[in-house]
Amino acid sequence: MRRRSDWVSAFIFLLPLLFTLAIAFLYAFVRTVYFSFTDYNLFKVSQFVGFKNYLTLFKDSYFVLGLVHSLVYAAIVTATQTFLALLLAVVVNQRIRGLTFFRAAYYVPSIASSVAITTIFIWLVNRRGTVNWLLGLLVRYWPLMVTALIITALTQTIQVLWERRHGLPVKAWDPVLLLISLLVGSVTATILGRIGLIRPNPKVEVLIPWLTTRQTFLGIPLPLISIMILNIWTTTPTMMILFLAGLQDIPRELYEVADIDGATPWQKLRYVTVPALRPVMFLVITLGLIGTIQMFDQAAITAGIAPLESVITLAYYVYWAVFGAGTLPKVGMASAAALVLATLTLVVVLLQRKFGFSEKGWYS
């Protein structure tokens, strides 16, 4: 009787959540499956049409574009944000001054409003925005920058060879020597520019239409590339926190043994850190794939500026088919597309688990 009472108490506490799940998810899913086999536009009685909606989808150019964009977007963004998140986690896991500040600064983009961040980003990448202004400075002053980098590299090489010749075991990228090299390179390049030996290019105005264009780069529309950059910037910090938690759970003895064996930082990262982070890596990649394949908000916000065929994704196609097609709502088509999106998400995650990084490591 006591055990039964515990079950009843637990069920009562879970009832609000179960009711929400039943209405918002289970009922909605069943209705979506039903509508995917009907011709329905919200204003007339639905008519059963079988698999016609699914067949029509793959004849719709916008749906095909959305499918391709979603797959390309998921592959590039997931791979990039996973790499950057791991790199940032390794950096902020070190004992350095101002560590709390850097951790907070890196995490701010993840907690800011997605709409607000996207709006600011649109302002940054407009034709006369900050991004194009910085690119204009880069185009104008690249001769001086390249000169500074060359002098920095030569100065660093001379310093390292000099110290090693005198028996000091300095590293190639010793921080103190590198700071001196950067100072020498910057000052020398500035002097050469002042006396006219190296001249900057004439002032140019870069006017790349990042959003209001149908231009492509390597076959990917520039507006979609802009959204990729935005999404990588806003989601990498969240993945960084997951990696950071995993890093702090790795036994320090593993790194001590690696130091005794003379392992380099790269070898410790490859043979100690990454294998120990396999479960976290699986979680990060899985969450990344799910989030990127179902990306909607950035596409919806930028769709009012960018051409539809440059930013449309599967998730946005579902919304557009009902509310933005300029005709009667295509509820049946949207429902079919939503189920294709859900199936695609499941298949991609299962394939990643089978042939990519799983919680048990790499599969051959």
DRENDO-1510 file (C-alpha; in Angstrom, 1 decimal, always signed):
<recs>
REC; n; res; u; v; w
REC; 1; MET; +0.0; +0.0; +0.0 .
REC; 2; ARG; +2.9; +2.4; +0.8 .
REC; 3; ARG; +4.5; +1.7; -2.6 .
REC; 4; ARG; +1.3; +2.2; -4.4 .
REC; 5; SER; +0.8; +5.5; -2.5 .
REC; 6; ASP; +4.3; +6.6; -3.6 .
REC; 7; TRP; +3.4; +5.9; -7.2 .
REC; 8; VAL; +0.2; +7.9; -6.9 .
REC; 9; SER; +2.0; +10.8; -5.3 .
REC; 10; ALA; +4.7; +10.8; -8.1 .
REC; 11; PHE; +2.0; +10.6; -10.8 .
REC; 12; ILE; +0.1; +13.6; -9.3 .
REC; 13; PHE; +3.3; +15.7; -9.3 .
REC; 14; LEU; +4.1; +14.6; -12.9 .
REC; 15; LEU; +0.5; +15.1; -14.1 .
REC; 16; PRO; +1.0; +18.8; -15.2 .
REC; 17; LEU; +4.1; +17.9; -17.2 .
REC; 18; LEU; +2.4; +14.8; -18.7 .
REC; 19; PHE; -0.6; +16.8; -19.7 .
REC; 20; THR; +1.5; +19.4; -21.4 .
REC; 21; LEU; +3.5; +16.7; -23.3 .
REC; 22; ALA; +0.3; +15.0; -24.3 .
REC; 23; ILE; -1.3; +18.2; -25.7 .
REC; 24; ALA; +1.7; +20.1; -27.0 .
REC; 25; PHE; +3.7; +17.2; -28.4 .
REC; 26; LEU; +1.7; +13.9; -28.7 .
REC; 27; TYR; -1.5; +15.4; -30.0 .
REC; 28; ALA; +0.4; +17.9; -32.2 .
REC; 29; PHE; +2.4; +15.0; -33.7 .
REC; 30; VAL; -0.7; +12.9; -34.4 .
REC; 31; ARG; -2.4; +15.9; -36.1 .
REC; 32; THR; +0.7; +16.6; -38.2 .
REC; 33; VAL; +0.8; +13.0; -39.4 .
REC; 34; TYR; -2.9; +13.2; -40.3 .
REC; 35; PHE; -2.6; +16.6; -42.1 .
REC; 36; SER; +0.4; +15.3; -44.1 .
REC; 37; PHE; -1.9; +13.0; -46.0 .
REC; 38; THR; -4.6; +15.6; -46.6 .
REC; 39; ASP; -5.2; +18.7; -48.7 .
REC; 40; TYR; -6.0; +21.3; -46.1 .
REC; 41; ASN; -5.6; +25.1; -46.1 .
REC; 42; LEU; -7.3; +26.1; -42.8 .
REC; 43; PHE; -10.5; +27.3; -44.6 .
REC; 44; LYS; -12.0; +24.2; -46.0 .
REC; 45; VAL; -12.6; +20.6; -44.9 .
REC; 46; SER; -9.5; +18.5; -45.3 .
REC; 47; GLN; -9.5; +15.9; -48.1 .
REC; 48; PHE; -7.4; +12.8; -48.0 .
REC; 49; VAL; -4.8; +12.7; -50.8 .
REC; 50; GLY; -2.5; +9.9; -49.7 .
REC; 51; PHE; +1.2; +10.4; -50.4 .
REC; 52; LYS; +0.6; +13.3; -52.9 .
REC; 53; ASN; +2.1; +15.9; -50.5 .
REC; 54; TYR; +5.3; +13.9; -50.1 .
REC; 55; LEU; +5.7; +13.5; -53.8 .
REC; 56; THR; +4.9; +17.1; -54.5 .
REC; 57; LEU; +7.5; +18.2; -51.9 .
REC; 58; PHE; +10.4; +16.9; -53.9 .
REC; 59; LYS; +9.1; +18.7; -57.0 .
REC; 60; ASP; +9.1; +22.0; -55.1 .
REC; 61; SER; +12.3; +24.0; -55.8 .
REC; 62; TYR; +12.1; +25.8; -52.4 .
REC; 63; PHE; +11.9; +22.5; -50.5 .
REC; 64; VAL; +14.9; +21.0; -52.4 .
REC; 65; LEU; +16.9; +24.2; -51.7 .
REC; 66; GLY; +15.8; +24.0; -48.0 .
REC; 67; LEU; +16.9; +20.4; -47.8 .
REC; 68; VAL; +20.3; +21.1; -49.3 .
REC; 69; HIS; +20.8; +24.3; -47.2 .
REC; 70; SER; +19.9; +22.4; -44.0 .
REC; 71; LEU; +22.4; +19.6; -44.7 .
REC; 72; VAL; +25.3; +21.9; -45.7 .
REC; 73; TYR; +24.5; +24.2; -42.8 .
REC; 74; ALA; +24.5; +21.3; -40.3 .
REC; 75; ALA; +27.7; +19.9; -41.5 .
REC; 76; ILE; +29.7; +23.1; -41.6 .
REC; 77; VAL; +28.3; +24.7; -38.4 .
REC; 78; THR; +28.5; +21.5; -36.3 .
REC; 79; ALA; +32.1; +20.7; -37.3 .
REC; 80; THR; +33.3; +24.3; -36.8 .
REC; 81; GLN; +31.5; +25.0; -33.5 .
REC; 82; THR; +32.7; +21.6; -32.0 .
REC; 83; PHE; +36.3; +22.4; -32.9 .
REC; 84; LEU; +36.1; +26.0; -31.6 .
REC; 85; ALA; +34.3; +25.0; -28.4 .
REC; 86; LEU; +37.0; +22.4; -27.6 .
REC; 87; LEU; +39.7; +24.9; -28.3 .
REC; 88; LEU; +38.1; +27.6; -26.1 .
REC; 89; ALA; +37.4; +25.0; -23.3 .
REC; 90; VAL; +41.1; +24.0; -23.3 .
REC; 91; VAL; +42.1; +27.7; -23.1 .
REC; 92; VAL; +39.8; +28.7; -20.2 .
REC; 93; ASN; +40.7; +25.5; -18.4 .
REC; 94; GLN; +44.2; +26.9; -17.8 .
REC; 95; ARG; +45.2; +28.8; -14.7 .
REC; 96; ILE; +45.5; +32.3; -16.0 .
REC; 97; ARG; +44.7; +35.7; -14.6 .
REC; 98; GLY; +41.2; +37.0; -15.3 .
REC; 99; LEU; +39.9; +33.5; -15.9 .
REC; 100; THR; +36.4; +34.4; -14.6 .
REC; 101; PHE; +36.2; +37.4; -16.9 .
REC; 102; PHE; +37.2; +35.3; -20.0 .
REC; 103; ARG; +34.7; +32.5; -19.2 .
REC; 104; ALA; +31.9; +35.1; -18.7 .
REC; 105; ALA; +32.9; +37.0; -21.9 .
REC; 106; TYR; +32.9; +33.9; -24.0 .
REC; 107; TYR; +29.5; +32.7; -22.7 .
REC; 108; VAL; +27.7; +36.0; -23.1 .
REC; 109; PRO; +26.6; +35.4; -26.8 .
REC; 110; SER; +24.8; +32.2; -25.7 .
REC; 111; ILE; +22.6; +33.9; -23.1 .
REC; 112; ALA; +21.7; +36.9; -25.1 .
REC; 113; SER; +18.4; +37.1; -27.0 .
REC; 114; SER; +18.6; +35.4; -30.3 .
REC; 115; VAL; +16.4; +38.0; -31.9 .
REC; 116; ALA; +18.5; +40.8; -30.5 .
REC; 117; ILE; +21.8; +39.2; -31.5 .
REC; 118; THR; +20.5; +38.6; -35.0 .
REC; 119; THR; +19.3; +42.2; -35.3 .
REC; 120; ILE; +22.7; +43.6; -34.2 .
REC; 121; PHE; +24.4; +41.2; -36.6 .
REC; 122; ILE; +22.3; +42.4; -39.5 .
REC; 123; TRP; +23.4; +46.0; -38.7 .
REC; 124; LEU; +27.1; +44.8; -38.6 .
REC; 125; VAL; +27.0; +43.1; -42.0 .
REC; 126; ASN; +25.0; +45.6; -44.0 .
REC; 127; ARG; +26.7; +47.2; -47.1 .
REC; 128; ARG; +28.2; +50.1; -45.0 .
REC; 129; GLY; +28.4; +48.2; -41.7 .
REC; 130; THR; +31.3; +47.5; -39.4 .
REC; 131; VAL; +32.4; +44.2; -41.1 .
REC; 132; ASN; +32.8; +45.8; -44.5 .
REC; 133; TRP; +34.6; +48.8; -42.9 .
REC; 134; LEU; +37.1; +46.4; -41.3 .
REC; 135; LEU; +37.6; +44.5; -44.5 .
REC; 136; GLY; +38.3; +47.9; -46.2 .
REC; 137; LEU; +41.1; +48.6; -43.6 .
REC; 138; LEU; +42.5; +45.1; -44.2 .
REC; 139; VAL; +42.6; +45.6; -48.0 .
REC; 140; ARG; +44.3; +49.0; -47.6 .
REC; 141; TYR; +46.9; +48.1; -45.0 .
REC; 142; TRP; +47.7; +44.5; -45.9 .
REC; 143; PRO; +51.2; +45.3; -47.2 .
REC; 144; LEU; +52.1; +46.8; -43.8 .
REC; 145; MET; +50.5; +43.8; -42.0 .
REC; 146; VAL; +52.4; +41.2; -44.0 .
REC; 147; THR; +55.6; +43.1; -43.5 .
REC; 148; ALA; +55.0; +43.2; -39.7 .
REC; 149; LEU; +54.3; +39.5; -39.6 .
REC; 150; ILE; +57.5; +38.7; -41.6 .
REC; 151; ILE; +59.7; +40.8; -39.4 .
REC; 152; THR; +58.0; +39.3; -36.3 .
REC; 153; ALA; +58.8; +35.8; -37.5 .
REC; 154; LEU; +62.4; +36.7; -38.3 .
REC; 155; THR; +62.9; +38.4; -35.0 .
REC; 156; GLN; +61.3; +35.4; -33.1 .
REC; 157; THR; +63.6; +32.9; -35.0 .
REC; 158; ILE; +66.7; +34.9; -34.2 .
REC; 159; GLN; +65.8; +35.2; -30.5 .
REC; 160; VAL; +65.1; +31.5; -30.2 .
REC; 161; LEU; +68.3; +30.5; -31.9 .
REC; 162; TRP; +70.3; +32.9; -29.9 .
REC; 163; GLU; +68.9; +31.6; -26.6 .
REC; 164; ARG; +69.3; +28.0; -27.5 .
REC; 165; ARG; +72.9; +28.7; -28.6 .
REC; 166; HIS; +73.5; +29.9; -25.1 .
REC; 167; GLY; +72.1; +26.7; -23.6 .
REC; 168; LEU; +68.6; +27.9; -22.7 .
REC; 169; PRO; +65.8; +25.5; -23.6 .
REC; 170; VAL; +63.3; +28.0; -24.9 .
REC; 171; LYS; +60.3; +27.0; -27.0 .
REC; 172; ALA; +59.7; +28.3; -30.5 .
REC; 173; TRP; +56.6; +30.3; -29.3 .
REC; 174; ASP; +58.0; +31.5; -26.0 .
REC; 175; PRO; +55.5; +34.1; -24.8 .
REC; 176; VAL; +58.0; +36.7; -23.6 .
REC; 177; LEU; +60.1; +36.5; -26.8 .
REC; 178; LEU; +57.0; +36.5; -28.9 .
REC; 179; LEU; +55.8; +39.7; -27.3 .
REC; 180; ILE; +59.2; +41.3; -28.0 .
REC; 181; SER; +59.0; +40.1; -31.6 .
REC; 182; LEU; +55.5; +41.5; -32.1 .
REC; 183; LEU; +56.6; +44.8; -30.8 .
REC; 184; VAL; +59.7; +44.9; -33.1 .
REC; 185; GLY; +57.6; +43.9; -36.1 .
REC; 186; SER; +54.9; +46.4; -35.5 .
REC; 187; VAL; +57.3; +49.3; -34.8 .
REC; 188; THR; +59.5; +48.5; -37.8 .
REC; 189; ALA; +56.5; +48.2; -40.2 .
REC; 190; THR; +55.1; +51.5; -39.0 .
REC; 191; ILE; +58.5; +53.2; -39.5 .
REC; 192; LEU; +58.8; +51.7; -43.0 .
REC; 193; GLY; +55.3; +53.0; -43.8 .
REC; 194; ARG; +56.1; +56.5; -42.5 .
REC; 195; ILE; +59.2; +56.9; -44.6 .
REC; 196; GLY; +57.5; +55.6; -47.7 .
REC; 197; LEU; +59.4; +52.3; -48.3 .
REC; 198; ILE; +56.2; +50.4; -47.9 .
REC; 199; ARG; +53.0; +52.1; -49.0 .
REC; 200; PRO; +49.4; +51.1; -48.1 .
REC; 201; ASN; +47.0; +50.6; -51.0 .
REC; 202; PRO; +44.7; +53.5; -52.0 .
REC; 203; LYS; +41.6; +53.8; -49.8 .
REC; 204; VAL; +38.9; +51.5; -51.0 .
REC; 205; GLU; +35.3; +51.0; -49.9 .
REC; 206; VAL; +34.3; +47.4; -49.5 .
REC; 207; LEU; +30.6; +47.0; -50.2 .
REC; 208; ILE; +29.9; +43.2; -49.9 .
REC; 209; PRO; +26.2; +42.6; -49.8 .
REC; 210; TRP; +26.3; +39.9; -47.2 .
REC; 211; LEU; +22.5; +39.5; -46.9 .
REC; 212; THR; +20.9; +41.3; -49.9 .
REC; 213; THR; +22.3; +39.1; -52.6 .
REC; 214; ARG; +22.0; +35.9; -54.5 .
REC; 215; GLN; +25.8; +35.6; -54.9 .
REC; 216; THR; +27.5; +32.4; -53.7 .
REC; 217; PHE; +30.9; +31.4; -52.4 .
REC; 218; LEU; +31.9; +27.8; -53.1 .
REC; 219; GLY; +28.3; +27.2; -54.1 .
REC; 220; ILE; +26.9; +28.4; -50.7 .
REC; 221; PRO; +24.8; +31.7; -50.8 .
REC; 222; LEU; +26.5; +34.6; -49.0 .
REC; 223; PRO; +23.4; +35.2; -46.8 .
REC; 224; LEU; +23.5; +31.6; -45.6 .
REC; 225; ILE; +27.2; +31.9; -44.9 .
REC; 226; SER; +26.4; +35.0; -42.8 .
REC; 227; ILE; +23.9; +33.0; -40.8 .
REC; 228; MET; +26.5; +30.3; -40.3 .
REC; 229; ILE; +28.9; +32.7; -38.8 .
REC; 230; LEU; +26.3; +34.1; -36.5 .
REC; 231; ASN; +25.2; +30.7; -35.4 .
REC; 232; ILE; +28.7; +29.5; -34.7 .
REC; 233; TRP; +29.4; +32.7; -32.6 .
REC; 234; THR; +26.2; +32.2; -30.5 .
REC; 235; THR; +26.3; +28.4; -30.0 .
REC; 236; THR; +30.0; +27.7; -29.5 .
REC; 237; PRO; +30.0; +29.1; -25.9 .
REC; 238; THR; +27.3; +26.6; -24.9 .
REC; 239; MET; +29.3; +23.7; -26.2 .
REC; 240; MET; +32.4; +25.2; -24.6 .
REC; 241; ILE; +30.7; +24.8; -21.1 .
REC; 242; LEU; +30.0; +21.1; -21.8 .
REC; 243; PHE; +33.7; +20.5; -22.8 .
REC; 244; LEU; +34.9; +22.5; -19.8 .
REC; 245; ALA; +32.9; +20.3; -17.5 .
REC; 246; GLY; +34.4; +17.2; -19.2 .
REC; 247; LEU; +37.9; +18.6; -19.0 .
REC; 248; GLN; +37.6; +19.2; -15.3 .
REC; 249; ASP; +36.6; +15.6; -14.8 .
REC; 250; ILE; +39.8; +14.2; -16.5 .
REC; 251; PRO; +42.2; +12.8; -13.8 .
REC; 252; ARG; +45.3; +14.9; -13.6 .
REC; 253; GLU; +47.4; +11.8; -13.3 .
REC; 254; LEU; +46.9; +11.1; -17.0 .
REC; 255; TYR; +48.6; +14.4; -17.9 .
REC; 256; GLU; +51.4; +13.8; -15.3 .
REC; 257; VAL; +52.1; +10.4; -17.0 .
REC; 258; ALA; +52.1; +12.1; -20.4 .
REC; 259; ASP; +54.6; +14.7; -19.1 .
REC; 260; ILE; +56.9; +12.0; -17.8 .
REC; 261; ASP; +56.8; +10.4; -21.2 .
REC; 262; GLY; +57.8; +13.7; -22.8 .
REC; 263; ALA; +54.5; +14.3; -24.6 .
REC; 264; THR; +54.0; +17.6; -26.4 .
REC; 265; PRO; +50.8; +19.7; -25.8 .
REC; 266; TRP; +49.4; +18.5; -29.2 .
REC; 267; GLN; +50.1; +14.8; -28.2 .
REC; 268; LYS; +48.4; +15.3; -24.9 .
REC; 269; LEU; +45.4; +16.8; -26.6 .
REC; 270; ARG; +45.2; +14.0; -29.2 .
REC; 271; TYR; +46.0; +11.0; -27.0 .
REC; 272; VAL; +44.7; +12.1; -23.6 .
REC; 273; THR; +42.1; +14.9; -23.8 .
REC; 274; VAL; +40.1; +13.9; -26.8 .
REC; 275; PRO; +39.7; +10.2; -25.9 .
REC; 276; ALA; +38.7; +11.1; -22.4 .
REC; 277; LEU; +36.1; +13.5; -23.8 .
REC; 278; ARG; +34.3; +10.9; -26.0 .
REC; 279; PRO; +31.0; +11.0; -24.2 .
REC; 280; VAL; +31.0; +14.8; -24.1 .
REC; 281; MET; +32.0; +14.9; -27.8 .
REC; 282; PHE; +29.1; +12.7; -28.7 .
REC; 283; LEU; +26.7; +14.9; -26.7 .
REC; 284; VAL; +28.1; +18.1; -28.3 .
REC; 285; ILE; +28.0; +16.7; -31.9 .
REC; 286; THR; +24.5; +15.3; -31.4 .
REC; 287; LEU; +23.1; +18.5; -29.9 .
REC; 288; GLY; +24.8; +20.5; -32.7 .
REC; 289; LEU; +23.3; +18.4; -35.4 .
REC; 290; ILE; +19.8; +18.6; -34.0 .
REC; 291; GLY; +20.0; +22.3; -33.5 .
REC; 292; THR; +21.5; +23.1; -36.9 .
REC; 293; ILE; +19.2; +20.9; -38.9 .
REC; 294; GLN; +16.2; +22.5; -37.2 .
REC; 295; MET; +17.6; +26.1; -37.4 .
REC; 296; PHE; +14.7; +28.5; -37.9 .
REC; 297; ASP; +14.9; +31.9; -36.0 .
REC; 298; GLN; +17.9; +33.4; -37.9 .
REC; 299; ALA; +16.5; +32.3; -41.2 .
REC; 300; ALA; +13.1; +33.8; -40.3 .
REC; 301; ILE; +14.6; +37.1; -39.2 .
REC; 302; THR; +16.9; +37.6; -42.2 .
REC; 303; ALA; +14.3; +36.3; -44.7 .
REC; 304; GLY; +12.8; +39.8; -44.8 .
REC; 305; ILE; +16.1; +41.2; -46.1 .
REC; 306; ALA; +17.8; +38.3; -47.9 .
REC; 307; PRO; +16.3; +36.6; -51.0 .
REC; 308; LEU; +14.2; +33.6; -49.9 .
REC; 309; GLU; +16.2; +31.1; -52.0 .
REC; 310; SER; +19.4; +32.2; -50.3 .
REC; 311; VAL; +18.4; +31.5; -46.7 .
REC; 312; ILE; +15.5; +29.0; -46.8 .
REC; 313; THR; +16.0; +25.9; -44.6 .
REC; 314; LEU; +13.7; +23.0; -43.9 .
REC; 315; ALA; +12.4; +24.4; -40.7 .
REC; 316; TYR; +11.7; +27.8; -42.3 .
REC; 317; TYR; +10.0; +26.1; -45.3 .
REC; 318; VAL; +7.5; +24.6; -42.8 .
REC; 319; TYR; +6.6; +28.1; -41.6 .
REC; 320; TRP; +6.7; +29.6; -45.1 .
REC; 321; ALA; +4.4; +27.0; -46.6 .
REC; 322; VAL; +1.7; +28.0; -44.1 .
REC; 323; PHE; +2.2; +31.7; -43.6 .
REC; 324; GLY; +4.6; +33.1; -46.2 .
REC; 325; ALA; +3.8; +31.6; -49.6 .
REC; 326; GLY; +1.5; +34.4; -50.6 .
REC; 327; THR; -1.3; +32.0; -51.3 .
REC; 328; LEU; -3.7; +29.9; -49.2 .
REC; 329; PRO; -1.9; +28.1; -46.4 .
REC; 330; LYS; -0.5; +24.8; -47.5 .
REC; 331; VAL; -1.0; +22.9; -44.2 .
REC; 332; GLY; -0.7; +19.5; -45.8 .
REC; 333; MET; +2.6; +20.4; -47.5 .
REC; 334; ALA; +3.9; +22.0; -44.3 .
REC; 335; SER; +3.0; +18.9; -42.3 .
REC; 336; ALA; +4.7; +16.6; -44.7 .
REC; 337; ALA; +7.8; +18.8; -44.7 .
REC; 338; ALA; +7.8; +18.8; -40.9 .
REC; 339; LEU; +7.8; +15.0; -40.8 .
REC; 340; VAL; +10.6; +14.9; -43.4 .
REC; 341; LEU; +12.6; +17.2; -41.1 .
REC; 342; ALA; +12.0; +15.1; -38.1 .
REC; 343; THR; +13.0; +11.9; -40.0 .
REC; 344; LEU; +16.1; +13.6; -41.4 .
REC; 345; THR; +17.1; +14.7; -37.9 .
REC; 346; LEU; +16.8; +11.2; -36.5 .
REC; 347; VAL; +18.6; +9.6; -39.5 .
REC; 348; VAL; +21.5; +12.1; -39.3 .
REC; 349; VAL; +22.0; +11.5; -35.6 .
REC; 350; LEU; +21.9; +7.8; -36.0 .
REC; 351; LEU; +24.4; +7.9; -38.8 .
REC; 352; GLN; +26.7; +10.1; -36.8 .
REC; 353; ARG; +26.4; +7.6; -33.9 .
REC; 354; LYS; +27.1; +4.7; -36.2 .
REC; 355; PHE; +29.9; +6.0; -38.3 .
REC; 356; GLY; +31.2; +9.0; -36.4 .
REC; 357; PHE; +31.9; +10.0; -32.8 .
REC; 358; SER; +29.8; +7.9; -30.4 .
REC; 359; GLU; +29.8; +7.8; -26.7 .
REC; 360; LYS; +32.2; +4.8; -27.0 .
REC; 361; GLY; +34.6; +6.4; -29.5 .
REC; 362; TRP; +35.3; +6.2; -33.2 .
REC; 363; TYR; +33.7; +3.4; -35.2 .
REC; 364; SER; +35.4; +2.0; -38.3 .
</recs>
